[in-house]
């Protein structure tokens, strides 16, 4: 298993337990992290998802500049992983 999947599991768990990642996002992210056989050929998207989860902020769109990732970014990457909207 690639390290990116373990890192994604760790980041998603941390953001869910200690951060503000909602359960409705944490659940599919953890499903990706736990399924490297299905998503191994899309590891580049898993790497993007990892960065988005690590830098997740509920208020990413607030203010004049976007400096973090929000739920829409993560949801979009999850759709790409499922082959939707690519």
C-alpha positions in Angstrom: 0.0 0.0 0.0 1.3 3.4 -0.9 2.0 5.8 2.0 -0.4 8.3 0.6 -3.4 6.2 1.6 -2.1 5.8 5.2 -1.4 9.6 5.3 -4.9 10.3 4.0 -6.5 8.1 6.7 -4.4 9.9 9.3 -5.3 13.4 8.1 -9.0 12.6 7.6 -9.2 11.1 11.1 -7.4 14.1 12.6 -9.5 16.6 10.8 -12.7 14.8 11.8 -11.9 14.3 15.4 -9.9 17.5 16.1 -10.9 19.8 13.3 -14.1 20.7 11.5 -14.3 18.0 8.8 -17.9 16.9 8.8 -18.9 13.3 8.9 -20.5 13.4 5.5 -17.1 14.2 4.0 -15.0 12.2 6.4 -16.8 9.0 5.6 -16.1 8.9 1.8 -12.6 10.2 2.3 -11.9 7.4 4.7 -13.4 5.0 2.2 -10.8 6.1 -0.3 -8.0 5.8 2.2 -9.1 2.3 3.0 -9.3 1.1 -0.6 -5.9 1.5 -2.3 -6.8 -1.4 -4.6 -9.6 0.6 -6.2 -7.9 4.0 -6.2 -4.3 3.0 -6.8 -4.3 4.0 -10.4 -5.6 7.4 -9.4 -2.9 8.1 -6.8 -2.4 11.6 -8.1 -6.0 12.4 -7.2 -5.5 10.8 -3.8 -2.5 13.1 -3.3 -4.6 16.1 -4.1 -7.3 14.9 -1.8 -4.7 14.5 1.0 -3.6 18.1 0.6 -7.2 19.3 0.6 -8.1 17.4 3.7 -4.9 18.6 5.5 -5.7 22.2 4.6 -9.5 21.9 5.1 -11.2 25.0 6.6 -14.9 25.6 6.8 -14.3 29.3 6.2 -11.9 28.8 3.2 -14.0 31.0 1.0 -14.3 33.9 3.5 -12.4 37.1 2.9 -10.7 38.3 -0.2 -8.4 35.3 -0.8 -8.9 31.6 -0.8 -6.1 30.2 1.4 -7.5 26.8 2.3 -9.8 24.1 0.8 -13.5 23.8 1.6 -16.1 21.1 1.3 -16.7 21.8 -2.4 -13.0 21.2 -3.3 -13.1 17.8 -1.4 -16.4 16.8 -2.9 -15.2 17.6 -6.4 -12.0 15.5 -6.0 -14.1 12.6 -4.6 -16.3 12.8 -7.7 -13.2 12.8 -9.9 -12.0 9.7 -8.1 -15.3 8.0 -8.9 -14.9 9.0 -12.6 -17.5 11.7 -12.5 -16.9 15.0 -14.1 -13.4 14.2 -15.3 
